[in-house]
């Protein structure tokens, strides 16, 4: 098994730290931009396990979980390198994605305006809607 600090998804996701939030974008770095779906797709693309989907989505689409189920393998426990979906305040369906890291989660956080990594507080834990594992590249 890959060590949690060395998981390829965590390593790639961390290379996006500081990238500004930008809806429907997938450009790494301080002059780029990415949203939560784009970050997951970019990491999956680098791992060779995911092709970019459409860019005309809305983060308010009700099919986020269905799309995750088609593109990744659902898991009961999120380990480092897995993708987690979260409910946003007032939402019935999940509206946000993050990558689990040994320290918490890494995601494009619109309120902060960039890709960040932080602990998985009770507030975030209470909003978990599901977890998925990247498929192994073939």
N, C-alpha and C positions, 0 to 999 in steps of 0.2 A: 504494500500500500504506500502511496505517496505521502510523505510527511506534510502536515498541515501548513507549515511555513513555506514549503517548496511546491505546493500545488500549482500547476501551470495556469489555472484560471485566476488564482490569487496574484501570481506574479504579473500576469498580463493586466489584470484590473488595476493593480497598483501603478502601472506605468501611465495610467490615465489620471492619476491624482492631480488636482488643480485645474483640469480642463473645465472651462466654463460650461454652465448649463445653456443649451440651445436646442429648442424643440426641433425634432426630425433631423438632427445633424449627427455625424459620426466622424469628426475630425479631432484627432488627439492633439493636446498641447494647449498652452496658454492663449494661442491665437486661433484655436479651433473651437469646437463646441460639441456637446452630446447631451442627449436626454437619457432617461433610465432604460428605455427599450433599446436605444442605439448602443448603449454601453454593453448590455448583455449580448447583442448581436455582434458587436465588434470583438468582444472576448471570444465568443463562440466561433467567429470567423477565423481568428488567429489560431485557435485550437484545431481548426479544420472540421468542426462538428456542426456548423450552422451557417446557412446562407442568409444574407440580408432579406428581410421580408419587405412588405410595402412601406413606404415612408409617409403615406397619406393617412395614417392611423390617428386616432385621437386617444389620449391617455384615459379618456372617459368611455371608451368602447367596453361593452360588457363581455367581449370574447377574449379578454386577456388570458384567463385560465385555460380556455379551450385552445388558444394558440400555443401556450406553454406545453400543454399535454401532447400536442401534435409534434412539437419540435424538441422536446426534452423528456427525460424519464422522471416521473414523479417519485418522491422519496418521503418517508415519514419523518426523518430527522435530517435537518440541514447540517452538513459538515462543511469545513473549509473548501471553497471552490464551488459550492452549490448555489443555485439561484433561489431567492426567497421573494414571494409576493406579499404585499401589505395592503391592508385597507387604509384609505385616507379618511380623515375626519368626515363623518356623515355619509360615507359610501357603503353601499351594500356589496358591490363587487370590488375586487382588488384593483388598485389604480397605480401601484408603484412596485418597482423591482429593484433588488439589490443582490450583491454577491456576498455570501458568508465568508468571513475571514477568521483567522484564529483570535483576532481582537474584537470582533463584532461583525459589522457590515460595511461594505464599500458600495457607494451608489452616487448617482448624480442627484444632488439635493438642491432642488429649486430654491428653497428658502435661504440657503447659504450662497447659491449661485455658482456652484462648481462641484466637481467630483471630490468626495470626502470619504474618509474611513473613521469610524467611531464605534464605541461600545454598543452593545445590544441592550439598551435600557428596558425597564419594565414597560415604558410607554410604547416602544417599538415591539417588544415581545407580545404585548396584548393585541397588536394589530396584524400578526402573522396570519396569512391566508393559505399558505401552501409553500412547498419547496420542491425543486426539480434539480436533477443532476444532468450535466452536459453528457451527451452520448459520446462514446469512444469513436474517434475518427477511424474510418475504414479505408 
